Amino acid sequence: MRLDGVRVLDLTRLLPGPYATQLLADAGADVVKVEDTDAGDYARHMPPLTDDGVGAVFDAVNRGKRSVAIDLKTDAGREAFYALVDDADVVIESFRPGVAERLGVDYGTLSERQPDLVYCSLTGYGQSGPYADRAGHDLNYVGIAGLLDMTRRGTDEAPRVPGYQVADMAGGLLAAFGIVSALLSRELGNTDGEYLDVALTDAVVSFSQALAPEALAGEDPRPGETPLAGAYPWYDVYETADGRYVTLGALEPQFWEAFCDAVDRPDLVEAHMTDDDAERAALRETLADIFGSKTREEWIAALDDVDAAVEAVYTPDEALEHPQIEARGYIDRPADGQPRVGFPLRGSAVPTGGAAEGDVPGHGEHTDTLLAAAGLSDEKRARLNDDGVVR
């Protein structure tokens, strides 16, 4: 899974688009960030900052890329960008619908120059529908998609803000998948260039497969009442003696039986998959008492060699230092740089170093080099720089 030789022009900013192109960069693609000549990607300056004064989110999803700074609102800037497009395989943008067209960097315009271009628009709600032009962020998208409603134990609680940016990351992942699929389709001769309309909200809706059948049948899944969202006491989170938590995921009978045997409660085996509400409530109280009798680490040690589907709930810091995560090899901890979460896929021909080579690019660090390679003369590049069209 090597994308060496694929060039991506990335017009996105903040998190979803840069995450998509970070995955591509980690797989070997040459990703060129195309930023404006003012502040560039907003994430460069957003706290928390790294020791180098760069936004931590920017640092996390822009490693190994190159940066050009071009004013696309000018004719000269657009011409410079078009020169880059001539050698590109992919363009990805995250403007509101209509902005790319006003700037002259839309798929219709660029595909006339580069018919085999893969072009991806990544937005909150997509290019169509009554919400297409609305502003939004991750929390808005997961709210509309139905996920936020299911983050609570019951309807008497308020929805809880997810700890991770689910829509941003899901949308970025879907965009990366779509881009790679379109490139493959092109190579197979099935298509030439292709336009992709990716919406963050759609990506989250796609995650609803376990609940969608009920919803589409006219039933309304309620938080705390669906099998995998709180209804089953044998599939839940329990507090331990030290105020920490463990997860119990004993859906299969063999896992439940192994758990009951390990805690010396064979009398609980028959309660598995009961439909009786009172029996479930009593079982949940019993399990709460059982897990409350030991600390989190004591439970993990006690059930370490038991196939009971019991694991600890870790903080992000603990998770990134967990031996299982470390063993997978995608946590990049350079001796003289910022640690990062790298390319998460493992396989026979995927990157194994954890992250794309190189650090994050400075704003416009590669403008002159890339424009020179695109054929712009020394004189023209100097004039563009003097006029403030590029940086």
Salt bridges, closest charged atoms under 4 A:
ASP4 OD1 - ARG2 NE 2.82
ASP10 OD2 - LYS65 NZ 3.91
ASP26 OD2 - ARG63 NH2 3.17
ASP30 OD2 - ARG7 NE 3.02
ASP30 OD2 - ARG66 NH2 2.71
GLU35 OE2 - ARG44 NH2 2.77
ASP36 OD2 - ARG13 NH2 3.32
ASP41 OD2 - LYS33 NZ 3.05
ASP59 OD1 - ARG340 NE 3.04
ASP75 OD1 - ARG78 NH2 2.35
ASP86 OD2 - ARG113 NH2 2.93
ASP89 OD1 - ARG186 NH2 2.94
ASP116 OD2 - ARG186 NH1 3.99
ASP149 OD1 - ARG152 NH2 2.24
ASP149 OD2 - ARG222 NH2 2.64
GLU157 OE1 - ARG160 NH2 3.15
GLU187 OE2 - ARG186 NE 3.76
ASP220 OD2 - ARG222 NE 3.59
ASP236 OD2 - ARG153 NH2 2.83
ASP236 OD2 - ARG284 NH1 2.31
ASP267 OD2 - ARG265 NH2 2.85
ASP275 OD1 - ARG280 NH2 3.58
GLU297 OE2 - ARG296 NE 2.80
GLU318 OE1 - ARG244 NH2 3.07
GLU318 OE2 - ARG296 NH2 3.04
GLU326 OE2 - ARG333 NH2 2.89
ASP359 OD1 - ARG340 NH2 2.52
GLU365 OE2 - HIS366 NE2 3.67
ASP368 OD1 - ARG381 NE 2.74
ASP378 OD1 - ARG381 NH2 2.93
